[in-house]
Amino acid sequence: MRNFFYLCMIFFVLLTSCSWFETREDKTAEELRVEGLEEYEKGNYKNAIEAFEDLKDWYPFSKYAPLAELKIADAYYQMEEYEDAVFAYEEFENLHPRNEKTPYAVYQIAKCYYIQVDTVDRDQTPA
């Protein structure tokens, strides 16, 4: 009985240590960047966000991390999720105040707020 228990434990350890599928953890920062950009160009913004989030999480000090943060915000903007886009652009601005793309992020924040403003011709009643 005891041998059976040990055999089951060894089998369980061997089974769980095997990887059946490639995980994002196995990808380099460059591969995640390329994957994210390809998905973004195809219009698969959710998949692009996933790839860029993985890049940010697994390679936070990579030279591609600021690009990933900006592309996440751009993907939210393209999906018309303006509140999430504003949050992501502001996070980029706060984390990278001297980056050459910071003025672009500030401009995109303004565009997001402008798009959300109610105009005279729109129904003013609460949703």
C-alpha positions in Angstrom: 0.0 0.0 0.0 2.8 2.3 0.9 4.6 1.6 -2.4 1.4 2.4 -4.3 1.2 5.7 -2.6 4.8 6.6 -3.5 4.3 5.4 -7.0 1.2 7.7 -7.4 3.2 10.6 -5.9 6.0 10.1 -8.4 3.6 9.8 -11.3 1.8 13.0 -10.2 5.0 14.9 -10.0 6.2 13.7 -13.4 2.8 14.5 -14.9 2.6 18.0 -13.6 6.1 18.9 -14.5 5.6 18.2 -18.2 4.5 21.0 -20.4 2.1 20.1 -23.1 1.8 23.6 -24.7 4.1 26.5 -25.2 3.4 29.1 -22.5 4.0 32.8 -22.9 6.7 32.5 -20.2 8.8 30.7 -22.7 8.7 33.6 -25.2 11.3 36.3 -25.3 10.4 40.0 -25.0 11.0 40.4 -28.7 8.6 37.5 -29.6 5.9 39.0 -27.3 6.4 42.4 -28.9 6.1 40.9 -32.4 3.1 38.9 -31.5 1.4 41.9 -29.9 2.1 44.1 -32.9 0.8 41.4 -35.3 -2.4 41.0 -33.4 -2.8 44.8 -33.1 -2.4 45.2 -36.9 -4.9 42.5 -37.5 -7.4 44.2 -35.3 -7.4 41.5 -32.6 -7.0 44.1 -29.9 -7.8 41.8 -26.9 -5.1 39.3 -28.0 -2.7 42.2 -28.5 -3.4 43.4 -25.0 -2.7 39.9 -23.6 0.6 39.8 -25.4 1.6 43.2 -24.3 0.5 42.6 -20.7 2.7 39.4 -20.7 5.6 41.5 -22.0 5.1 44.0 -19.2 4.7 41.3 -16.6 7.6 39.1 -17.6 10.1 41.7 -18.9 9.3 44.9 -17.0 12.8 46.3 -17.6 12.9 45.4 -21.3 13.4 48.2 -23.8 10.0 47.1 -25.2 8.1 47.6 -22.0 7.2 51.3 -22.7 6.0 50.4 -26.2 3.8 47.6 -24.6 2.3 50.1 -22.2 1.5 52.5 -25.0 0.1 49.9 -27.3 -2.2 48.6 -24.5 -3.6 52.1 -24.3 -3.9 52.3 -28.1 -5.8 49.0 -28.2 -8.3 50.2 -25.6 -8.7 53.3 -27.6 -9.3 51.3 -30.8 -11.9 49.2 -29.0 -13.6 52.4 -27.9 -13.0 51.6 -24.2 -12.0 55.2 -23.5 -11.9 55.0 -19.7 -9.5 52.1 -19.8 -7.5 53.9 -22.5 -7.3 57.1 -20.3 -6.1 55.0 -17.4 -3.4 53.3 -19.5 -2.3 56.6 -21.1 -2.0 58.3 -17.7 -0.1 55.3 -16.4 2.3 55.6 -19.3 2.7 59.4 -18.7 3.4 58.9 -15.0 5.9 56.1 -15.5 7.7 57.6 -18.5 7.5 61.4 -18.2 10.6 62.0 -20.3 9.8 59.5 -23.0 9.5 60.9 -26.6 6.0 59.4 -26.8 4.6 61.2 -23.7 3.2 64.1 -25.7 1.3 61.6 -27.8 -0.1 59.9 -24.7 -1.3 63.3 -23.4 -2.9 64.1 -26.7 -4.7 60.7 -26.7 -6.0 61.4 -23.2 -7.5 64.7 -24.4 -9.0 62.9 -27.4 -10.6 60.3 -25.1 -12.1 62.9 -22.9 -13.3 64.9 -25.9 -15.1 61.8 -27.4 -16.9 61.2 -24.1 -18.2 64.8 -23.8 -21.9 65.1 -24.3 -23.0 67.6 -26.9 -26.2 69.6 -27.3 -27.7 67.3 -29.9 -27.3 64.2 -27.6 -29.9 63.1 -25.1 -28.9 64.5 -21.7 -31.0 62.1 -19.6 -28.9 59.6 -17.5 -28.6 56.1 -18.9 
